[in-house]
């Protein structure tokens, strides 16, 4: 059977013949260097655009997840404050709240701001949180990240548990004395005298969030009650729940279990501005970086238009041999789609590799440049996180493929509309 008969009879939509022609148009030839360069630029553009989108979205998701884990690992999901009278029955109230389904544990607290100083005269602001040893051990983010010392005998002694960055700032180690100075001291005829007391450092923790490692110190509840003039009382009860996103469903059962008037504040209210800003930044970054993929798609259009112009004679011959307009259109659509598909796949692979090794890459460039590229003091976390979300990655892939497909429509339509008589006349 002749080649013309093959085209007419055996070449259906997206047939081997159409794929063969599309592949030949993708291959680089000496006289088609410019077209090949444009196709390569389009491929690289889509690859980098997809990879950048995946990496940035993964880092933003990692930021949110890490910050949420650390913030909610140290601070309660629901804060309970007394309204009608002081919280002098905190032990009983906490025990009743602990029995509510969905509540992980409830911790009575006394806390206050102090000036912490070491033996070498350095000082820093600190938040002292007084709680029981059994409650501190329930906070796995702290209890599970003790770098030096021990929590044994925390209630019995007068020791303080501090973060690793506070220890570095004050030049302290386990066994050294840390001096806490509170402006809310004893009232005398001459005014309020600042309260100052030295405590031994019994343990040093590291949760990986610089703000907490540098500012929060833990003191036994009984000692904190004496230090902050809260004898027999607690300031608040912090409640940790199994599902922080379902906190609204637990408010009423908790109020019922407490058997007294309470003011409840959940973690979303306390951190609303912070997490809202993260969400806005994440959405804006997605829209901005989508433009990279869009620009790469426009390169596909320009490359295919030049290819159609260069292949006018070939298109005319194909038409005279029996190829339909739709066949020509499919050939050029496959040519452009191949660039988009391979670029998207390469971008996903590149993005995945970077996300899996993002911290090692950060350390390498920090070493190479001699500068701190991810300052824990500025970004709160001690390492660069990345967490890929399957739905977001799929949406990026679909978006890149759709844009690449749309970019092929106009050049392919122009190729299909080409008049073979006119093309051959001026060849």
Buried (B, 14 or more C-beta within 10 A) or exposed (E): EEEEEBBBEEBEEBBEBBBEBBEEBBEEEEEBEEBBEBBBBBBBBBBBBBBBBBBBBBBBBBBBBBBBBBBBBBBBBBBBEBEEEEBBBBBEBBEBBBEBEBBBBBBBBBBBEBBBBBEEEEEBEBBBBBBBBEBBEBBEBBBEBBEBBEBEEBBEBBBBBBBBBBBEBBEBEBEBBBBBBBEBBEEEEEEEEEBEBEBBBBBBBBBBBBBBBBBBBBBBBBBBBBBBBBEEBBBBBBBBBEEBEEBEEBBEBBBEBBEBEBEBEBBBEBBEEEBEEBEEEBEEBBEEBBEBBBEBBBBBBBBBBBBBEBBBEBBBBBBEBBBBEEBBBBBBBBBBBBBBBBBBBBBBBBBBEBBEEBEEBBBEEEEEEEEEBBEBEEBBBBBBBBBBBEEBBEBBBEBBBEBBBBBBBBBBBBBBEBEBEEBBEEE
